[in-house]
């Protein structure tokens, strides 16, 4: 059966948080959660774009229950401020979707000096989840979804140079960050279960979805050829962003979604299609690597889980 956004159950009374909410997968994730009645907090770095996305959703869904909150995952101090502000304003959190990310960009560093892709895609979300974990665990039926990528298959956690001080490859760095998303999910699931917590945590990936993520690196490099090639690929190969958002929505809302699982498109090579459980090669799920990454992430961010 083809699971679509129309299969999302009624979410009236639920509170959902989506990072990277102003465009692409994040935007369509927020749109469909709001359509089903959730109060959706759109978290994004750019206030102007975030509010524009909010108004766009309201134009399609009059009366949609939405709020924008500014969040820069490339600054751990801002992440701390965001978590404090969220917990101060809300009494619970039912759904947390760690969606924001950057892909294949030139070497850049976060405020704390982390390589930007590892720092934003993994460490920023690791810190945010740690700061929110006690809060979300108090909400019955709560879920955490981390958005990974097919590129995790090309990833390796280089513990000798996590922040790319010795050399830099934009695609290898991206793949490492996306593998880190998956390993973090699996380790979080193990620790939540061991602690007897009821919160579910899953990973998802969109396959090859047409978003501005593909062209951002070329734009930063000033490469018109790179941008043109990626725009063409988006048109002839990629599935639309709304469809790429379905695995995250499935993990976040379906009664059949299971904690510790990985969801992606059903088609050939998991590039396109409707949500199904993704079978992960065991070499990408090693518990010792997950544990070591967890410990390194706590050390780098200075933030620990109460697990």
Backbone as numpy.savetxt, mean C-alpha at the origin, in Angstrom:
# Nx Ny Nz CAx CAy CAz Cx Cy Cz
-15.71 -17.35 -10.42 -16.54 -16.15 -10.42 -15.67 -14.90 -10.42
-16.13 -13.88 -11.10 -15.39 -12.62 -11.19 -15.84 -11.67 -10.09
-14.97 -11.48 -9.09 -15.29 -10.58 -7.98 -15.04 -9.14 -8.44
-16.05 -8.29 -8.24 -15.93 -6.88 -8.63 -16.29 -5.99 -7.45
-16.16 -4.70 -7.63 -16.46 -3.76 -6.56 -17.92 -3.84 -6.13
-18.80 -4.31 -7.01 -20.21 -4.46 -6.63 -20.41 -5.54 -5.57
-19.40 -6.40 -5.41 -19.48 -7.47 -4.40 -19.01 -7.02 -3.02
-18.51 -5.81 -2.92 -18.12 -5.29 -1.60 -19.35 -5.21 -0.71
-19.29 -5.74 0.50 -20.46 -5.67 1.39 -20.72 -4.24 1.87
-21.85 -4.04 2.47 -22.18 -2.72 3.02 -21.15 -2.34 4.09
-20.61 -1.13 3.97 -19.56 -0.69 4.89 -20.02 0.48 5.77
-21.31 0.68 5.85 -21.85 1.75 6.68 -21.35 1.61 8.12
-20.81 2.69 8.67 -20.28 2.66 10.03 -18.81 2.29 10.11
-18.22 1.85 8.99 -16.80 1.50 8.96 -15.95 2.73 8.66
-14.76 2.75 9.22 -13.79 3.81 8.95 -12.61 3.19 8.22
-12.26 3.78 7.08 -11.16 3.25 6.27 -10.12 4.33 6.04
-8.86 3.93 6.05 -7.73 4.82 5.79 -6.98 4.28 4.59
-6.76 5.13 3.58 -6.04 4.73 2.37 -4.91 5.72 2.13
-3.68 5.23 2.05 -2.56 6.11 1.73 -2.38 6.20 0.22
-1.79 7.30 -0.24 -1.64 7.50 -1.67 -2.99 7.59 -2.35
-3.90 8.35 -1.72 -5.31 8.32 -2.09 -5.69 9.26 -3.22
-4.80 10.14 -3.64 -5.22 11.20 -4.55 -5.26 10.79 -6.03
-4.69 9.63 -6.39 -4.69 9.23 -7.79 -4.54 7.73 -7.92
-4.69 7.23 -9.15 -4.42 5.84 -9.45 -5.21 4.85 -8.61
-4.52 3.81 -8.16 -5.15 2.75 -7.37 -5.79 3.30 -6.10
-5.10 4.22 -5.45 -5.61 4.78 -4.21 -6.93 5.50 -4.40
-7.03 6.26 -5.48 -8.26 6.99 -5.75 -9.43 6.03 -5.94
-9.25 5.01 -6.77 -10.35 4.08 -7.03 -10.67 3.22 -5.81
-9.68 2.95 -4.99 -9.94 2.24 -3.74 -10.85 3.08 -2.85
-10.52 4.36 -2.70 -11.36 5.26 -1.89 -12.76 5.39 -2.47
-12.85 5.52 -3.78 -14.13 5.69 -4.45 -15.07 4.53 -4.13
-14.58 3.31 -4.24 -15.45 2.14 -4.04 -15.77 1.91 -2.57
-14.84 2.22 -1.68 -15.14 2.12 -0.24 -16.22 3.12 0.14
-16.10 4.33 -0.40 -17.10 5.37 -0.12 -18.45 4.99 -0.71
-18.44 4.39 -1.90 -19.69 4.00 -2.56 -20.48 3.02 -1.70
-19.76 2.21 -0.92 -20.41 1.22 -0.07 -20.69 1.74 1.35
-20.48 3.04 1.55 -20.91 3.64 2.81 -19.86 3.87 3.87
-18.60 3.53 3.58 -17.55 3.74 4.58 -17.22 5.23 4.72
-16.77 5.62 5.90 -16.13 6.92 6.07 -14.68 6.70 5.66
-14.24 7.40 4.62 -12.92 7.16 4.06 -12.00 8.35 4.31
-10.85 8.08 4.90 -9.82 9.09 5.11 -8.81 8.96 3.99
-8.74 9.99 3.17 -7.80 10.03 2.05 -6.49 10.63 2.56
-5.45 9.83 2.61 -4.15 10.30 3.08 -3.21 10.45 1.89
-2.62 11.63 1.76 -1.70 11.87 0.64 -0.78 13.03 1.00
0.33 13.11 0.27 1.34 14.13 0.55 0.91 15.52 0.09
0.22 15.58 -1.06 -0.16 16.85 -1.66 -1.58 17.22 -1.28
-1.73 18.28 -0.49 -3.05 18.68 0.00 -3.98 19.09 -1.13
-3.47 19.84 -2.10 -4.30 20.31 -3.21 -4.83 19.14 -4.02
-3.96 18.19 -4.36 -4.39 17.02 -5.13 -5.31 16.12 -4.31
-5.04 16.02 -3.01 -5.88 15.20 -2.15 -7.30 15.74 -2.06
-7.42 17.03 -1.88 -8.75 17.63 -1.81 -9.46 17.58 -3.16
-8.70 17.67 -4.25 -9.29 17.55 -5.58 -9.88 16.15 -5.78
-9.14 15.13 -5.31 -9.64 13.76 -5.40 -10.90 13.59 -4.56
-10.91 14.19 -3.39 -12.07 14.13 -2.51 -13.30 14.72 -3.21
-13.14 15.88 -3.82 -14.26 16.51 -4.50 -14.69 15.72 -5.73
-13.75 15.09 -6.38 -14.08 14.26 -7.54 -14.95 13.07 -7.13
-14.60 12.46 -6.00 -15.41 11.35 -5.49 -16.81 11.85 -5.14
-16.88 12.99 -4.49 -18.19 13.54 -4.10 -19.05 13.90 -5.30
-18.40 14.27 -6.41 -19.17 14.57 -7.62 -19.80 13.32 -8.19
-19.17 12.17 -7.97 -19.72 10.90 -8.44 -20.65 10.27 -7.42
-20.33 10.48 -6.13 -21.14 9.90 -5.05 -21.56 11.04 -4.13
-22.65 11.74 -4.45 -23.11 12.83 -3.58 -23.35 12.33 -2.16
-22.83 13.07 -1.21 -22.98 12.68 0.18 -21.93 11.71 0.67
-20.94 11.39 -0.16 -19.86 10.49 0.27 -19.21 11.03 1.54
-18.92 10.12 2.46 -18.38 10.49 3.78 -16.85 10.43 3.71
-16.21 11.58 3.52 -14.78 11.62 3.24 -14.07 12.67 4.07
-12.78 12.44 4.30 -11.92 13.46 4.90 -10.52 13.31 4.31
-9.86 14.42 4.04 -8.47 14.40 3.62 -7.57 14.68 4.82
-6.46 13.92 4.92 -5.44 14.18 5.92 -4.07 14.12 5.24
-3.26 15.11 5.47 -1.94 15.18 4.85 -0.99 14.18 5.48
-0.29 13.44 4.63 0.66 12.43 5.11 1.83 12.33 4.14
3.03 12.52 4.65 4.25 12.35 3.86 5.01 11.17 4.44
4.95 10.03 3.77 5.60 8.82 4.26 7.11 8.88 4.18
7.64 9.88 3.50 9.09 10.05 3.39 9.66 10.86 4.55
8.84 11.11 5.56 9.29 11.84 6.74 8.68 11.18 7.97
9.49 10.45 8.72 9.00 9.69 9.87 8.36 10.61 10.91
8.86 11.83 11.05 8.26 12.75 12.02 6.84 13.13 11.61
6.60 13.28 10.31 5.25 13.58 9.81 4.35 12.36 10.01
4.91 11.17 9.82 4.15 9.94 10.06 3.69 9.88 11.51
4.57 10.22 12.43 4.21 10.23 13.85 3.10 11.24 14.12
3.22 12.42 13.53 2.22 13.46 13.71 0.87 13.00 13.16
0.89 12.38 11.99 -0.34 11.89 11.37 -1.02 10.86 12.27
-0.26 9.89 12.76 -0.83 8.84 13.61 -1.45 9.44 14.87
-0.76 10.37 15.50 -1.31 11.02 16.71 -2.61 11.75 16.39
-2.62 12.47 15.26 -3.80 13.24 14.87 -4.97 12.32 14.56
-4.70 11.21 13.89 -5.76 10.27 13.54 -6.38 9.66 14.80
-5.53 9.21 15.70 -6.00 8.58 16.93 -6.76 9.57 17.80
-6.35 10.83 17.76 -7.04 11.87 18.52 -8.44 12.11 17.97
-8.59 12.04 16.64 -9.86 12.38 16.01 -10.85 11.23 15.94
-10.34 10.00 15.79 -11.23 8.87 15.58 -11.22 7.90 16.76
-12.31 7.16 16.86 -12.45 6.20 17.95 -12.05 4.79 17.53
-11.93 4.57 16.22 -11.60 3.23 15.73 -11.05 3.33 14.32
-10.53 2.20 13.80 -10.11 2.09 12.41 -10.38 0.67 11.96
-11.29 0.52 11.00 -11.68 -0.80 10.52 -10.79 -1.32 9.40
-10.41 -0.43 8.49 -9.65 -0.84 7.30 -8.48 0.11 7.09
-7.29 -0.43 6.98 -6.09 0.36 6.72 -5.42 -0.21 5.47
-5.35 0.60 4.41 -4.76 0.14 3.16 -3.51 0.96 2.87
-2.36 0.31 3.01 -1.06 0.94 2.78 -0.74 0.85 1.29
-1.22 1.85 0.56 -1.19 1.81 -0.90 -0.12 2.71 -1.53
0.24 3.79 -0.88 1.13 4.80 -1.50 2.47 4.19 -1.89
3.05 4.75 -2.96 4.35 4.26 -3.36 4.97 5.08 -4.48
6.26 4.89 -4.65 7.00 5.46 -5.77 7.72 4.32 -6.48
7.97 4.49 -7.79 8.51 3.38 -8.57 9.59 3.83 -9.54
10.73 3.14 -9.48 11.80 3.31 -10.45 12.19 4.76 -10.67
12.45 5.45 -9.58 12.83 6.87 -9.67 14.35 7.01 -9.53
14.90 8.15 -9.98 16.33 8.40 -9.75 16.62 8.39 -8.25
17.86 8.21 -7.89 18.23 8.14 -6.48 17.82 9.42 -5.75
16.96 9.25 -4.77 16.53 10.33 -3.89 16.51 9.78 -2.47
16.55 10.66 -1.50 16.54 10.23 -0.11 15.43 10.91 0.67
14.91 10.20 1.66 13.87 10.75 2.52 14.50 11.75 3.49
13.66 12.40 4.27 14.15 13.36 5.25 15.14 12.72 6.22
14.89 11.46 6.59 15.78 10.76 7.51 16.96 10.09 6.81
17.07 10.24 5.48 18.22 9.73 4.76 18.06 8.34 4.17
16.85 7.79 4.20 16.63 6.48 3.60 16.49 6.61 2.09
16.92 5.59 1.35 16.65 5.58 -0.09 15.14 5.71 -0.28
14.70 6.55 -1.20 13.30 6.99 -1.26 12.31 5.85 -1.47
12.63 4.87 -2.31 11.67 3.80 -2.56 11.53 2.88 -1.35
12.64 2.49 -0.77 12.59 1.67 0.44 11.99 2.47 1.60
12.36 3.74 1.68 11.89 4.58 2.77 10.41 4.88 2.70
9.90 5.12 1.50 8.47 5.43 1.34 7.62 4.18 1.29
7.96 3.28 0.37 7.13 2.10 0.14 7.08 1.16 1.33
8.21 1.00 1.99 8.25 0.07 3.13 8.34 0.76 4.49
9.43 1.50 4.73 9.65 2.03 6.08 8.56 2.99 6.53
8.08 3.85 5.63 7.01 4.77 6.00 5.76 4.04 6.43
5.40 3.01 5.67 4.21 2.23 6.02 4.44 1.35 7.24
5.65 0.84 7.38 5.99 0.06 8.57 5.79 0.92 9.82
6.33 2.14 9.78 6.22 3.05 10.93 4.76 3.42 11.19
4.02 3.74 10.14 2.61 4.11 10.31 1.81 2.98 10.91
2.03 1.77 10.42 1.30 0.61 10.93 1.66 0.34 12.39
2.93 0.47 12.72 3.35 0.27 14.11 2.69 1.27 15.04
2.65 2.52 14.62 2.06 3.57 15.46 0.54 3.42 15.60
-0.09 2.81 14.60 -1.54 2.65 14.61 -1.98 1.27 15.10
-1.04 0.35 15.31 -1.40 -1.05 15.53 -2.26 -1.28 16.76
-1.89 -0.70 17.91 -2.71 -0.89 19.11 -4.11 -0.35 18.90
-4.21 0.75 18.17 -5.49 1.39 17.90 -6.37 0.52 17.01
-5.81 0.02 15.93 -6.60 -0.78 15.00 -6.94 -2.15 15.58
-6.06 -2.68 16.43 -6.32 -3.99 17.02 -7.53 -3.98 17.96
-7.90 -2.81 18.43 -9.07 -2.68 19.32 -10.38 -2.68 18.55
-10.30 -2.59 17.22 -11.50 -2.55 16.39 -11.85 -3.96 15.93
-13.00 -4.50 16.34 -13.39 -5.85 15.91 -13.46 -5.96 14.38
-12.88 -7.03 13.86 -12.94 -7.27 12.43 -12.02 -6.40 11.59
-11.07 -5.73 12.21 -10.20 -4.80 11.49 -9.24 -5.54 10.55
-8.80 -4.81 9.50 -7.91 -5.39 8.52 -6.83 -4.39 8.11
-5.64 -4.92 7.82 -4.53 -4.14 7.28 -4.13 -4.77 5.95
-4.08 -3.96 4.91 -3.70 -4.44 3.58 -2.47 -3.67 3.11
-1.42 -4.39 2.75 -0.20 -3.79 2.21 -0.12 -4.08 0.72
0.01 -3.03 -0.08 0.03 -3.18 -1.53 1.46 -3.42 -2.01
1.70 -4.59 -2.55 3.00 -4.98 -3.08 2.97 -4.87 -4.61
3.71 -5.70 -5.29 3.80 -5.63 -6.75 4.30 -6.96 -7.29
4.00 -7.21 -8.56 4.61 -8.37 -9.23 6.13 -8.30 -9.19
6.66 -7.09 -9.10 8.11 -6.91 -9.11 8.78 -7.48 -7.85
8.01 -7.90 -6.88 8.62 -8.53 -5.70 9.41 -9.77 -6.12
9.00 -10.36 -7.26 9.66 -11.59 -7.74 11.11 -11.35 -8.15
11.46 -10.11 -8.39 12.83 -9.76 -8.77 13.58 -9.13 -7.61
12.96 -9.17 -6.43 13.55 -8.51 -5.28 14.41 -9.40 -4.41
15.31 -8.75 -3.70 16.16 -9.39 -2.69 16.47 -8.34 -1.64
16.34 -8.73 -0.38 16.61 -7.79 0.69 18.11 -7.75 0.93
18.73 -6.66 0.55 20.18 -6.51 0.68 20.50 -5.89 2.04
20.63 -6.74 3.05 20.85 -6.24 4.40 22.19 -5.53 4.56
23.11 -5.77 3.64 24.42 -5.12 3.71 24.37 -3.68 3.19
23.30 -3.35 2.48 23.20 -2.00 1.91 21.72 -1.65 1.66
20.91 -1.68 2.72 19.48 -1.43 2.58 19.18 -0.05 2.00
20.03 0.91 2.30 19.78 2.28 1.87 20.59 2.69 0.64
21.17 1.71 -0.05 21.83 1.97 -1.33 22.90 3.05 -1.22
23.78 2.86 -0.25 24.91 3.78 -0.08 26.06 3.42 -1.03
26.16 2.13 -1.39 27.29 1.66 -2.19 27.03 1.78 -3.69
25.82 1.54 -4.10 25.46 1.63 -5.52 23.95 1.82 -5.59
23.43 2.04 -6.81 21.98 2.23 -6.93 21.47 1.75 -8.28
20.42 0.95 -8.22 19.68 0.52 -9.41 18.21 0.77 -9.12
17.59 1.63 -9.91 16.22 2.05 -9.59 15.22 0.90 -9.59
15.38 -0.04 -10.53 14.43 -1.14 -10.58 14.71 -2.19 -9.50
15.98 -2.41 -9.22 16.31 -3.35 -8.14 15.86 -2.79 -6.80
16.01 -1.48 -6.62 15.55 -0.84 -5.39 14.04 -0.94 -5.26
13.33 -0.74 -6.36 11.87 -0.86 -6.32 11.46 -2.28 -5.96
12.10 -3.26 -6.60 11.77 -4.66 -6.34 12.02 -5.02 -4.89
13.12 -4.52 -4.33 13.41 -4.76 -2.91 12.29 -4.19 -2.04
11.85 -2.99 -2.34 10.81 -2.36 -1.52 9.50 -3.12 -1.58
9.18 -3.68 -2.75 7.93 -4.41 -2.91 8.01 -5.80 -2.27
9.20 -6.41 -2.30 9.38 -7.66 -1.55 9.27 -7.37 -0.06
9.79 -6.23 0.37 9.69 -5.85 1.77 8.23 -5.71 2.20
7.37 -5.17 1.33 5.94 -5.07 1.64 5.35 -6.44 1.92
5.71 -7.42 1.10 5.19 -8.77 1.26 5.73 -9.44 2.52
7.03 -9.34 2.74 7.64 -9.95 3.92 7.11 -9.32 5.20
6.91 -8.02 5.19 6.34 -7.32 6.34 4.94 -7.85 6.65
4.14 -8.05 5.61 2.78 -8.57 5.80 2.80 -9.93 6.46
3.65 -10.81 5.96 3.69 -12.17 6.48 4.19 -12.21 7.93
5.18 -11.38 8.24 5.69 -11.33 9.61 4.66 -10.71 10.55
3.97 -9.68 10.09 2.92 -9.06 10.91 1.81 -10.07 11.18
1.44 -10.84 10.18 0.41 -11.86 10.36 0.84 -12.88 11.41
2.08 -13.33 11.32 2.57 -14.31 12.29 2.52 -13.74 13.71
2.96 -12.50 13.86 3.03 -11.90 15.20 1.64 -11.59 15.75
0.73 -11.16 14.91 -0.64 -10.90 15.36 -1.29 -12.19 15.84
-1.11 -13.26 15.09 -1.70 -14.54 15.47 -1.09 -15.07 16.76
0.22 -14.95 16.88 0.91 -15.43 18.08 0.46 -14.66 19.31
0.16 -13.38 19.14 -0.29 -12.55 20.25 -1.78 -12.68 20.52
-2.47 -13.48 19.72 -3.90 -13.69 19.91 -4.76 -12.52 19.46
-4.24 -11.71 18.54 -4.98 -10.55 18.05 -5.94 -10.98 16.94
-7.03 -10.23 16.79 -8.05 -10.59 15.80 -7.89 -9.84 14.47
-7.02 -8.85 14.42 -6.82 -8.09 13.18 -6.23 -8.99 12.09
-6.81 -8.89 10.90 -6.29 -9.62 9.75 -5.33 -8.72 8.98
-4.31 -9.32 8.40 -3.41 -8.56 7.53 -3.12 -9.36 6.27
-3.25 -8.70 5.12 -3.04 -9.34 3.83 -2.19 -8.45 2.95
-1.64 -9.04 1.90 -0.95 -8.26 0.87 -1.74 -8.39 -0.43
-1.55 -7.42 -1.30 -2.21 -7.46 -2.60 -1.27 -6.85 -3.63
-1.59 -7.07 -4.90 -0.87 -6.36 -5.97 -1.83 -6.16 -7.12
-1.63 -5.10 -7.91 -2.59 -4.75 -8.96 -2.33 -5.37 -10.32
-1.30 -6.23 -10.43 -0.90 -6.66 -11.75 -0.21 -5.49 -12.45
-0.49 -5.34 -13.73 0.04 -4.21 -14.47 -1.13 -3.26 -14.69
-1.21 -2.22 -13.87 -2.33 -1.28 -13.92 -1.85 0.07 -14.44
-2.68 0.70 -15.23 -2.34 1.99 -15.83 -2.52 3.12 -14.82
-1.41 3.63 -14.31 -1.43 4.76 -13.38 -0.26 5.69 -13.72
-0.18 6.79 -13.00 0.93 7.72 -13.23 2.23 7.24 -12.59
2.17 6.10 -11.89 3.37 5.54 -11.27 4.43 5.20 -12.32
3.97 4.70 -13.47 4.91 4.27 -14.51 5.70 5.43 -15.12
5.09 6.59 -15.20 5.74 7.70 -15.89 6.50 8.64 -14.96
6.31 8.49 -13.67 6.92 9.44 -12.73 8.44 9.41 -12.79
9.03 8.21 -12.88 10.48 8.11 -12.93 11.05 8.82 -14.15
10.43 8.60 -15.32 10.89 9.26 -16.54 10.76 10.77 -16.46
9.68 11.23 -15.83 9.48 12.67 -15.65 10.58 13.26 -14.78
10.94 12.54 -13.71 11.98 13.03 -12.81 13.35 13.05 -13.49
13.56 12.10 -14.40 14.82 12.03 -15.14 14.85 13.00 -16.32
13.70 13.55 -16.67 13.62 14.41 -17.83 13.71 13.64 -19.13
13.29 12.36 -19.10 13.37 11.49 -20.27 12.01 11.41 -20.96
11.86 12.13 -22.05 10.61 12.10 -22.79 10.38 10.72 -23.42
11.45 10.07 -23.82 11.34 8.74 -24.41 10.80 7.73 -23.40
11.31 7.78 -22.17 10.84 6.90 -21.11 9.36 7.11 -20.85
8.95 8.37 -20.76 7.55 8.69 -20.51 6.68 8.20 -21.66
7.12 8.40 -22.90 6.35 7.99 -24.07 6.18 6.47 -24.12
7.25 5.73 -23.84 7.19 4.26 -23.86 6.22 3.76 -22.80
6.30 4.32 -21.60 5.41 3.87 -20.53 3.96 4.25 -20.79
3.73 5.39 -21.39 2.36 5.76 -21.76 1.79 4.78 -22.78
2.64 4.37 -23.74 2.21 3.41 -24.75 1.91 2.05 -24.11
2.79 1.60 -23.22 2.58 0.33 -22.53 1.29 0.36 -21.71
1.02 1.49 -21.08 -0.21 1.63 -20.31 -1.44 1.46 -21.19
-1.34 1.92 -22.43 -2.48 1.85 -23.34 -2.70 0.47 -23.92
-1.62 -0.25 -24.21 -1.78 -1.51 -24.94 -1.69 -2.77 -24.07
-1.11 -2.66 -22.87 -0.93 -3.85 -22.04 -1.66 -3.75 -20.70
-1.55 -2.61 -20.07 -2.04 -2.47 -18.69 -3.56 -2.53 -18.62
-4.05 -2.99 -17.48 -5.48 -2.91 -17.21 -5.77 -1.57 -16.54
-7.01 -1.10 -16.58 -7.33 0.20 -16.00 -7.11 0.21 -14.49
-6.87 1.40 -13.97 -6.58 1.54 -12.54 -7.71 1.02 -11.66
-8.96 1.22 -12.08 -10.08 0.75 -11.26 -10.04 -0.76 -11.07
-9.56 -1.46 -12.12 -9.48 -2.92 -12.03 -8.26 -3.33 -11.21
-7.18 -2.56 -11.32 -5.99 -2.84 -10.51 -6.24 -2.67 -9.02
-7.26 -1.87 -8.68 -7.58 -1.66 -7.26 -8.37 -2.81 -6.65
-8.92 -3.69 -7.49 -9.80 -4.75 -6.98 -9.13 -5.71 -6.00
-7.88 -6.17 -6.23 -7.28 -7.07 -5.24 -7.19 -6.45 -3.84
-6.85 -5.16 -3.77 -6.80 -4.49 -2.46 -8.18 -4.42 -1.83
-9.17 -4.10 -2.65 -10.54 -4.02 -2.15 -11.04 -5.39 -1.69
-10.68 -6.42 -2.42 -11.06 -7.78 -2.02 -10.45 -8.12 -0.66
-9.14 -7.88 -0.53 -8.47 -8.19 0.73 -9.07 -7.39 1.89
-9.45 -6.16 1.61 -9.93 -5.26 2.66 -11.37 -5.53 3.08
-12.16 -6.17 2.20 -13.60 -6.24 2.48 -14.25 -7.61 2.34
-13.69 -8.50 1.55 -14.38 -9.76 1.29 -14.39 -10.66 2.52
-15.54 -11.25 2.83 -15.60 -12.20 3.95 -14.72 -13.43 3.71
-14.38 -13.68 2.44 -13.58 -14.86 2.11 -12.07 -14.60 2.17
-11.66 -13.34 2.26 -10.22 -13.03 2.31 -9.64 -13.51 3.63
-8.47 -14.12 3.57 -7.84 -14.72 4.74 -6.57 -13.99 5.12
-6.35 -13.88 6.41 -5.14 -13.23 6.91 -3.90 -14.01 6.49
-2.86 -13.26 6.13 -1.61 -13.88 5.72 -1.56 -14.29 4.26
-2.61 -13.98 3.50 -2.65 -14.34 2.08 -2.26 -13.15 1.21
-2.01 -13.46 -0.07 -1.57 -12.48 -1.05 -2.54 -12.54 -2.23
-3.13 -11.41 -2.60 -4.16 -11.39 -3.64 -3.74 -10.54 -4.83
-4.02 -11.04 -6.02 -3.68 -10.34 -7.24 -4.61 -10.74 -8.37
-4.39 -10.24 -9.58 -5.26 -10.55 -10.72 -5.18 -12.02 -11.14
-6.27 -12.49 -11.75 -6.41 -13.90 -12.08 -5.82 -14.29 -13.43
-5.50 -13.34 -14.29 -5.10 -13.64 -15.65 -3.70 -14.20 -15.79
-3.30 -14.47 -17.04 -2.00 -15.03 -17.34 -0.89 -14.15 -16.79
-0.01 -14.73 -16.00 1.09 -13.99 -15.41 0.66 -13.02 -14.32
-0.61 -13.09 -13.92 -1.17 -12.21 -12.90 -1.05 -10.73 -13.29
-1.03 -10.48 -14.60 -0.91 -9.10 -15.09 -2.26 -8.40 -15.12
-3.29 -9.14 -15.50 -4.64 -8.59 -15.61 -5.64 -9.56 -15.00
-6.84 -9.07 -14.75 -7.89 -9.97 -14.31 -8.53 -9.57 -13.00
-9.35 -10.48 -12.49 -10.10 -10.24 -11.26 -9.39 -10.91 -10.07
-9.68 -10.48 -8.85 -8.89 -10.93 -7.69 -8.97 -12.43 -7.41
-7.79 -12.99 -7.17 -7.67 -14.37 -6.71 -6.49 -14.42 -5.75
-6.40 -15.52 -5.01 -5.22 -15.68 -4.15 -3.99 -15.94 -5.01
-2.95 -15.23 -4.73 -1.68 -15.37 -5.47 -0.82 -16.42 -4.76
-0.34 -17.40 -5.50 0.55 -18.40 -4.93 1.98 -17.86 -4.95
2.57 -17.74 -3.79 3.88 -17.10 -3.67 4.98 -18.16 -3.60
6.03 -17.95 -4.38 7.19 -18.83 -4.33 7.78 -18.80 -2.92
8.01 -19.96 -2.31 8.52 -20.01 -0.94 9.81 -19.21 -0.72
10.61 -19.01 -1.76 11.85 -18.26 -1.58 11.58 -16.80 -1.26
10.33 -16.34 -1.46 9.98 -14.96 -1.13 9.22 -14.86 0.19
9.14 -15.96 0.94 8.38 -15.95 2.19 9.18 -16.46 3.38
10.49 -16.48 3.26 11.35 -17.03 4.31 11.13 -16.31 5.64
10.71 -17.04 6.69 10.44 -16.42 7.98 11.65 -15.73 8.61
12.83 -16.28 8.40 14.02 -15.68 8.99 14.33 -14.33 8.33
14.14 -14.26 7.02 14.34 -12.99 6.32 13.30 -11.97 6.78
12.06 -12.41 6.94 11.00 -11.53 7.41 11.31 -10.98 8.80
11.77 -11.85 9.67 12.11 -11.44 11.04 13.28 -10.46 11.05
14.28 -10.73 10.24 15.45 -9.86 10.17 15.07 -8.49 9.60
14.20 -8.47 8.59 13.74 -7.21 8.02 12.94 -6.42 9.05
12.10 -7.10 9.80 11.30 -6.46 10.85 12.21 -5.77 11.86
13.21 -6.50 12.32 14.13 -5.94 13.32 14.93 -4.77 12.75
15.35 -4.88 11.49 16.07 -3.78 10.84 15.18 -2.56 10.68
13.91 -2.80 10.36 12.96 -1.70 10.17 12.70 -0.97 11.48
12.58 -1.71 12.57 12.40 -1.07 13.87 13.62 -0.23 14.23
14.79 -0.75 13.94 16.02 -0.01 14.25 16.15 1.24 13.41
15.85 1.14 12.12 15.99 2.29 11.22 14.98 3.39 11.53
13.74 3.01 11.81 12.70 4.01 12.07 12.68 4.49 13.51
13.23 3.66 14.42 13.15 3.99 15.84 11.76 3.75 16.41
10.93 2.99 15.70 9.54 2.74 16.11 9.32 1.23 16.19
8.78 0.79 17.32 8.55 -0.64 17.53 7.06 -0.96 17.70
6.69 -2.13 17.25 5.35 -2.67 17.46 5.26 -3.19 18.90
4.06 -3.20 19.44 3.80 -3.80 20.73 3.35 -5.25 20.50
4.23 -5.99 19.81 3.92 -7.39 19.47 5.15 -8.26 19.75
